[in-house]
């Protein structure tokens, strides 16, 4: 069951084919997928919310506000989904989607979606053959959306031709093929480190940095979506993994991260060290809170174990990826780290680039190997994760 555990958001628009969504939901639930339905007001002329809600076992949304004034967040709906399906997709909704019109909850949800979008058009044959429909479908494909073509058969008008929404079993097959095709890391185990480390000074205070862990968590989620088993070792972070293929281990200090990494390192195929590990830690940790008595406080620091360097030294079959956050001589320093630590590739970001580095939801990176240098534009960290894994796969799986 290739759709087991997948979160599928179905956007139902106002076409007679809306009745087929009942059968589609039953098929998806039978595959142990989670289904959430959003529908337009026009769709309610064909199928009731009660039917969809009963089949999906989830409330169905058609407006931004419920009768009791509760806000239905289009952003939360969109971010929940692994895939969004617009079915049936009328000529009206298709046109609005590709031209940026946003006048209902379904369209607002679509415009917030970061997941793959499938479109199953349904309309009469002359509408389907109209140049504007053809152009809009081409535009949707240019956006990266997946079109499930309408099928031949008898239409609601009584005419016979192309325009019927694809049968539910064919929609399911398209989704299955997509997810099977995109399991590029299936059978591989990835170890990913993320977040900061905190080095205790006393029971209250610590030395740390501003890393949120967002980059490492984004890479972990993307790798899991591609079928990998992911061992995520995270320093202190408020983030939580979502995908069931992610096994998380929480640590605090560099020493704890070192110990946890080498519990697993020998048995992984790929290791991605995106954590911002503290280079130094206090030599002595005070057992009680240090009182503010003196004008100056001197703390002696000692070097932490170099996790990435040790990974490079112990590397056997693993493909090893490091990160470099630099403020000057960026490329030169990154190349030096690549060589010195025996890495296969390194991801470089500069704190001099707006929107890059710690805490941001965006990042701007360069990827270096011994022979290549590839530069990327500023993107969301989820998109950067895709770039990193695409490059990694081209190197590791070739």
Protein Blocks (a to p, Z undefined) as FASTA:
>chain_A
ZZgoiacdddddddfklmmmmmmmmmmmmnopacdddddfklmmmbcfklmmmmnopacd
fbfbdfkopacdfklmmmmpmbdcdddddfklmmmmmnopafbfklmmmmmpcbdcdddd
dddfklmmpmklmmmmmmmmmnopacddddedddfkopacehiacdfklmmmmmmmmmmm
mmmmgoiacdddedjddddfblmbccddfbeolmmmmmmmmmmmnopacdddddddfbdc
fblkbccdddfblmlmmmmmmmmmmmpfbdcdfbccdfbdcfbacfbdcddfbfbdcddd
dddddfklmmmmmpckbccddddddfbhklmmmmmmmmmnopabdcdddfkbghiaehia
bdcdddddfkbccddddddfklmmmmmmmmmmmmmmZZ
